[in-house]
Amino acid sequence: MNQLEWNWITLMLVGPPIVSLLVAFPFWRKGGMIFGNIVGTAVIFGTAFGLIMREYVEIDRAVQACIDAGNVCWPEPSAFTRFAIYAFLGLIEVFALFALSLRVEKRQRDRDYAPECWGLVRWTRSCTCQTWYSTKPATSCFRRSAGS
């Protein structure tokens, strides 16, 4: 127990983000951003918690074997450091998941507006939608009707 388990850390870096995106994306496509984020977060934090528990059991077995042999030994790096690595990676992955969901939500929201207002949109007091290339009446910048 004198080194980190890089295989498990790599699994934490690669596995949960991919699985959480695969699980959350169908909800995002249907407009369920919050539920998709909850499910994706559960996958990431569940994996982090599972890997922390795996480290705990492994450390406990190694320390117990030392005690049974009549020695006192401590894992290096400490248990806290090992647990914090998985927790930190999980937290960063959840932040990335939330950031990605914001981009997906913005694209879905922008898709419902008229194409002439997809550029740099600025609303003025006169209710016009101004882009960098034109000024249109505000009615052209509202949501498209179902027939268009």
Secondary structure, DSSP 4 states (H G I P E B T S, - for coil): --S--HHHHHHHHHHHHHHHHHHHHHHHHTT-HHHHHHHHHHHHHHHHHHHHHHHHHHHHHHHHHHHHTT-----SS-HHHHHHHHHHHHHHHHHHHHHHHHHHHHHHHHHTB-GGGSSS-EE-TT-EEE-SS-EEEGGGGSBPPTT-
